[in-house]
Amino acid sequence: MLLPPLAVLLVGGLLALFAYSPLVIVGASPNFPAIASSPSADSSALYSGYAQSNLSPIFTPEVQYWGNKISVWSAEFGIDPNLAATVMQIESCGHPRARSSAGAMGLFQVMPFHFAATDSPYDPDTNARRGLAYLARSLERAGGDARLALAGYNGGIGVIARGEWNWPAQTMRYVRYGAPIYADASAGLGSSDALNEWYLNYGVSLCRQASEYIGLP
């Protein structure tokens, strides 16, 4: 039986929404509060009680929430906090219980094989240290090139040595957003078109869930 035109449009819209690295949230409520349609340039000021840090203000409130922690974790591995925040933004939008359909877990969407048997994968400190250790390795392999390091974080360090035309489509998409977001953060901008685009295309639902889980106003 043919679907009526309106049903076809609705089905197509739902498929598009979940086309990019879908996440399921462990332990989250099914009812999420509405938030602004795009991140505010003043979000870090709004949540200064949570995030007295040196993060760029472009990141969403859910990532700013972890600002102090991101600074501490990044210092441990010699990584720019804005690069770590870029990864967190795209991977989980600051949701410590995020889990991808591929099995990646937590704030930095770390795959299970990176954890020791005694680790608690969803513990923020453990998850961050495992994720940022891999990011540091990727950055080293990339010769300090943040763009290539982001590709390595998403697609595996092996992709760094391959031509970009051989990268998986998801890795190309990851770098397409991640590299300019990090560039905007590094440049000291107050807002980021790249982050706004990522948010509208992929981040709305994820960030709502993160906001609900960590209890932002």
N, C-alpha and C positions, 0 to 999 in steps of 0.2 A: 504494500500500500504506500503511495507517495505521501510524504510529509507536506503539510501546508507550508507556504513560503516563510511565515513567521517562525515556525518550528525549526526549519532549516537554518535560519539565521541564528537562533538561540543555540542550537547544537554546535554550529560553527564557532560561535563566540566562546563557548565553554571549552572546546578543543584548543583554541588559540591560547586561552588563559593558562592552561596547564602544559603548554608545549615546552617550557623551559625549566628543566631540572626540578620537577615537582617535589614538594616536601610534604610529609605528614608530620604532625606535631604530637609528640608523646605527652600525654597527660594534660592536654589543653582543653579548655571549654569550647563547645561548638558555637557559642554566642559571643561575637566579638564586637567591641564598640566601634563606632564610626570615627575616622580620623581625617585630617585634611587630605585633599587630593594630591598634594605634592609636599615634600619636606620643606620646612621653613628655614631660611638662612639664619634665623635667630634661635634655632632649636636648642643650641648648647646653653644659651642664656636662660631659657625657660627651665632647664633641668640642671642648673648650676649646683643645686644641692646634691645631685648624684655625680656630677662629672666636673670636678675641678682638675682639668687636664689641659694638655697642649694640643688636643685634637683640633683639626680644622672644623669650622662651624657648618660645613656643608653636609655633614653626615646627619642621618635622621636621629630623632630623640632616643630611639631604641638602642642605637649604637653609642650615642653620647652617654647613655646610662652607664656604660662600661668604661668610660674614659680613663679613670684612674687606673683600673686594672690593665687596660690596653697599654698604657704607658709603662707600667711595671713589667708586664709580660714582654713587651717589645725590647726593653732595655736588656733583659736577660739574654736575648738572642742577637742584639745589635741591629735591630730592624727599626726603620722609621715607623713610629706609631701610626702615621697616616696610611702607610701601606698595609699594616695589620688591620686597621679600621676599614680599609677598602675591601679586604678579603671578608671580614665579618659582615660588612654591609650586604655584599652580594650572596654570601653563603647562607646566612641565617637571619639577617636584620636584627641581630642581638638576641635571638631566641635560644636559650641554653638547652632546650629540649627538642630542637628541630631534628628531623631525620629525613633523609632523601629516600627515594624509591630504590636507589642503589645500595642503601645501607649506611651512608655517611651520617655521622652523628654530631650533634652539639653546635656550639657557637661557630666553630671553624669547619664544620662538616668533615670530620676526620673519618677515614675509612677504618673498619675494625682491625685490620692487620697492623695498624700503627700503634695499637695499644698493647701494653703488657697484660698478662693474665690477671694481675692484681689491681689493674687500673679501674677507675669508675669513669667510663667514657663521657658521661654527661656532667661530671663535675667541671665547672668552668675553668679552674686552674689547670687541671689535668688536660682537658680538651685543648686549651690554648697552648700549653707547652708542647703537646704532640703536634698540633697544627703548625705552630710557628717554627718548630724545629724543622719541619718539612719545607716551610717557606724559606727559611734561612739556607737550607741546602739548595733549594731551587735558585735562590738569588746568587749564591756562590757559583753554581754551574752556569748561570747566565752572565757571569762577569759583572754583576751589579746592575744589569739592565732590568728595571722593574717590570717592564712590559713582558719580557721573556720569562721572568720569574713567575708572573701571574699565569702565563700559559702553562708553565711547568707544574704549578700548584693544582691547576684544574685537570690537565691532561696527562700528568705524570712527567717527571723530570726528563724522561727520554725525548719528549717532543721538542725540547729546546734546541737540540742538534738537527732537527728535521726542518725542511722547508715549510713555510707557513701553509702552502697549498696542500700539504699532507696532514695538517692538523685536523682533528675531529671538528665537526661543525659547532659543537657545544663549546670547545676551547676557543674557536674564533669569536664566538659570541661573547664569551667571558672576557676576553681581552678587549673586544670592541667597547665594552662598558667599563671594565676595570681600569684600563690604561688612562683614559681621559678623566675618570673620576679621581684617580690618584694624582694626575697632573694638576687638576684644579685645586685639590687639597694642598699640594706642595706649593702652588703659586700664591697661596694665601687668599684665594677668592672667597667671597661671601656666599656664593651659590654655585651650583654646577648643573648645566644643561644635561650633561651625560647622566648624572645621578637622578635628575628628575625624569629623564626618559626611561631609565631602568626601573624606577619606582612605579611609574604609570603602567609599564608593560609587564613587569614581573613582581614588583614588591608590595603592591597594595595589600593583598591578603596576608602575605607573610609578615609584614610589619604590623598589621592589626593584631595578629595572633601573638607576636612578640610583645607588643604594648600591653595586651591583656595579661599575658603570663607574668611579666615583671612588674605589673601594677602601676604603669605610668598614669598620671591624671588624664 
